[in-house]
């Protein structure tokens, strides 16, 4: 990765703060971390139970490095562009309508898949905690989620930062409690079944997908701290990878593959007693909330970009956009039309392929016809070998999702 030394002209500065959307480096890291630490971390232990913890580490390494590369490509493309466009807007500028619709489909499929999972997952957890109907639990989750997204990027960034700190405290408490208290069993962690690594990679792809947040970060950082953009991505993704490995280490190591539940905190909390149960499930709800905010916000702004709706000054367009983002996943989730883990797996495969291939194409085109010379460029990470590997792995994940959707994968993979 390299940095350009060319002076920046005022007219070339992206309009990051045009609508008061400037964010700090810490808020940028929190948005990346919050977007990633959601349903993925809650379902990875269950998804990894057949392949084993070492297979999970391999899957996380592959998906994490390649997704970070893809996000850095988007960062360079955003820095080469004067307008603060979302991912679908960048694709339209550099790849035309087809590319724009493909990216919009990827953002929508991934976003809606995640929000459906949060609708069903949050309802189950809140119902279990308070003894209320799951539908009411989902509603109690969606209301604060939608309110923060309504107020935009700055409100989301500040909320993410506060909740992320609380979430980190809770998960470190849970893991420490597990290691010092009941302890972990080596036999639950040292088995490996490579045959099952493919479905784990597919789920890991979903857990790391956050390319759609990069234009939001560019909108908040590019004007006053452009070199903070790639740093925020790398720091946010490293923190994500650490936590995605730590939670399965503690939960799988303590309970073993036979006792893991689809939402890991349910069984994990029960194993630690009443207090542990509440800590684990409060963490789960906060994790879903931070991810909900990041995903719903970027999905809403992509709706503005794709349909060329005004994001500011027209209440009816903002209401329509947030209704599109919130209502369908809420209904599908509470009606149980998609399972928690299967919703994540399908979304990860479909969206991962689109959001990995398109940034490669956008990077090539932006380097030829971008608006300006960026303050930062993706260096070695944009080597053709890395690009080819990225496209290959994510396209295979897409094929896996297709085969899964039609029931054509072997037993134990779905």
TAJO-V285654 format. One record per residue. PHI is phi in degrees with one decimal (999 if undefined). Layout:
# TAJO-V285654
phi:PHI
phi:PHI
This chain:
# TAJO-V285654
phi:999
phi:-127.3
phi:-123.3
phi:-78.9
phi:-104.1
phi:-70.4
phi:-65.8
phi:-97.9
phi:-86.3
phi:-56.9
phi:-69.6
phi:-89.4
phi:-68.7
phi:-59.8
phi:-84.4
phi:-68.4
phi:-108.2
phi:-55.8
phi:-113.8
phi:65.7
phi:-108.4
phi:-63.8
phi:-128.2
phi:-88.6
phi:-58.5
phi:-61.5
phi:-67.1
phi:-63.7
phi:-61.3
phi:-63.7
phi:-65.7
phi:-61.1
phi:-63.1
phi:-65.3
phi:-64.8
phi:-81.7
phi:-85.2
phi:-145.5
phi:-65.2
phi:-59.0
phi:-66.5
phi:-77.6
phi:-105.5
phi:-59.7
phi:-58.3
phi:-67.5
phi:-65.6
phi:-93.9
phi:-63.9
phi:-81.2
phi:-82.6
phi:99.6
phi:-64.4
phi:-59.6
phi:-64.4
phi:-64.1
phi:-60.8
phi:-62.9
phi:-62.5
phi:-65.9
phi:-63.8
phi:-63.0
phi:-66.6
phi:-66.8
phi:-64.4
phi:-69.5
phi:-67.9
phi:-61.7
phi:-58.8
phi:-61.7
phi:-67.3
phi:-67.6
phi:-62.7
phi:-63.1
phi:-61.9
phi:-64.7
phi:-61.3
phi:-63.5
phi:-70.6
phi:-84.0
phi:-115.6
phi:-70.1
phi:-75.7
phi:-81.3
phi:-86.2
phi:-79.3
phi:-59.2
phi:-68.2
phi:-68.5
phi:-63.7
phi:-64.3
phi:-66.1
phi:-64.5
phi:-102.1
phi:-123.7
phi:87.8
phi:-63.0
phi:-61.2
phi:-62.5
phi:-64.0
phi:-67.1
phi:-61.6
phi:-65.5
phi:-60.3
phi:-63.0
phi:-63.8
phi:-62.8
phi:-67.2
phi:-64.2
phi:-64.8
phi:-64.4
phi:-67.0
phi:-59.2
phi:-68.1
phi:-66.0
phi:-63.0
phi:-62.7
phi:-69.7
phi:-62.1
phi:-74.5
phi:-67.4
phi:-66.3
phi:-61.4
phi:-63.3
phi:-68.4
phi:-66.1
phi:-64.9
phi:-67.2
phi:-72.1
phi:-101.6
phi:67.2
phi:-113.2
phi:-61.1
phi:-61.0
phi:-63.6
phi:-65.4
phi:-61.0
phi:-62.9
phi:-65.5
phi:-62.9
phi:-77.3
phi:-69.4
phi:-61.3
phi:-65.7
phi:-61.6
phi:-70.5
phi:-61.0
phi:-64.1
phi:-61.1
phi:-57.2
phi:-83.2
phi:95.6
phi:-64.7
phi:-65.0
phi:-63.7
phi:-66.1
phi:-60.6
phi:-66.5
phi:-64.5
phi:-59.7
phi:-63.5
phi:-65.7
phi:-70.0
phi:-62.4
phi:-62.2
phi:-62.4
phi:-64.5
phi:-62.9
phi:-59.5
phi:-65.9
phi:-71.8
phi:-67.4
phi:-62.9
phi:-62.8
phi:-67.0
phi:-60.9
phi:-61.1
phi:-65.9
phi:-66.7
phi:-81.7
phi:-81.3
phi:-60.9
phi:80.5
phi:-115.3
phi:-109.6
phi:-59.7
phi:-67.6
phi:-82.1
phi:-117.9
phi:-100.3
phi:-89.1
phi:-137.6
phi:-124.6
phi:-57.1
phi:-56.6
phi:-97.7
phi:-70.5
phi:-60.8
phi:-64.2
phi:-69.8
phi:-59.8
phi:-61.9
phi:-70.8
phi:-64.1
phi:-57.6
phi:-62.8
phi:-63.1
phi:-103.0
phi:-64.7
phi:-149.3
phi:-57.6
phi:-67.3
phi:-82.7
phi:-61.5
phi:-60.6
phi:-64.3
phi:-64.2
phi:-61.5
phi:-62.8
phi:-92.4
phi:-114.1
phi:-61.0
phi:-74.4
phi:-112.4
phi:-151.5
phi:-62.1
phi:-76.1
phi:-73.6
phi:-62.5
phi:-64.4
phi:-66.8
phi:-62.0
phi:-63.4
phi:-64.6
phi:-63.7
phi:-62.6
phi:-73.8
phi:-65.5
phi:-62.7
phi:-61.2
phi:-59.7
phi:-60.6
phi:-71.2
phi:-65.4
phi:-88.0
phi:-66.4
phi:-63.3
phi:-62.4
phi:-57.9
phi:-72.0
phi:-70.9
phi:-66.8
phi:-65.4
phi:-83.5
phi:-98.0
phi:82.1
phi:-64.5
phi:-74.8
phi:-109.2
phi:-74.8
phi:-97.7
phi:-57.4
phi:-98.7
phi:-59.8
phi:-67.9
phi:-64.1
phi:-73.4
phi:-61.2
phi:-64.1
phi:-63.8
phi:-65.5
phi:-91.3
phi:96.8
phi:-61.3
phi:-63.3
phi:-62.8
phi:-59.4
phi:-70.0
phi:-61.4
phi:-62.0
phi:-81.4
phi:-66.1
phi:-58.1
phi:-61.3
phi:-66.4
phi:-64.5
phi:-61.8
phi:-66.0
phi:-67.1
phi:-62.8
phi:-68.6
phi:-57.8
phi:-58.7
phi:-64.7
phi:-70.2
phi:-64.9
phi:-64.2
phi:-69.0
phi:-64.7
phi:-65.7
phi:-69.7
phi:-68.8
phi:-63.3
phi:-58.6
phi:-65.2
phi:-67.2
phi:-97.2
phi:55.6
phi:-87.9
phi:-69.1
phi:-81.2
phi:-130.9
phi:85.3
phi:-129.2
phi:-60.7
phi:-64.9
phi:-70.9
phi:-66.5
phi:-63.5
phi:-64.1
phi:-65.4
phi:-72.0
phi:-66.4
phi:-62.0
phi:-76.3
phi:-97.5
phi:-71.0
phi:-58.1
phi:-65.9
phi:-63.6
phi:-65.8
phi:-62.3
phi:-65.9
phi:-72.1
phi:-84.2
phi:58.9
phi:-84.2
phi:-144.5
phi:-69.4
phi:-61.2
phi:-71.3
phi:-65.2
phi:-60.8
phi:-69.0
phi:-63.3
phi:-61.8
phi:-61.3
phi:-62.1
phi:-66.5
phi:-63.1
phi:-70.7
phi:-60.4
phi:-62.4
phi:-66.6
phi:-81.6
phi:-103.2
phi:-74.0
phi:-62.7
phi:-59.1
phi:-62.6
phi:-67.5
phi:-64.8
phi:-61.3
phi:-59.7
phi:-71.4
phi:-65.9
phi:-68.9
phi:-88.1
phi:-134.4
phi:-65.2
phi:-75.1
phi:-155.5
phi:-82.8
phi:-76.8
phi:-74.9
phi:-145.2
phi:-130.0
phi:-70.3
phi:-91.5
phi:-62.4
phi:-68.7
phi:-99.5
phi:-58.9
phi:-55.2
phi:-65.0
phi:-64.9
phi:-61.5
phi:-64.7
phi:-63.7
phi:-60.3
phi:-64.2
phi:-62.5
phi:-62.8
phi:-74.6
phi:-69.3
phi:-64.5
phi:-64.7
phi:-65.2
phi:-62.2
phi:-59.4
phi:-63.0
phi:-61.6
phi:-63.0
phi:-64.5
phi:-60.6
phi:-98.5
phi:68.6
phi:-105.7
phi:-92.1
phi:-63.3
phi:-57.6
phi:90.7
phi:-87.9
phi:-76.2
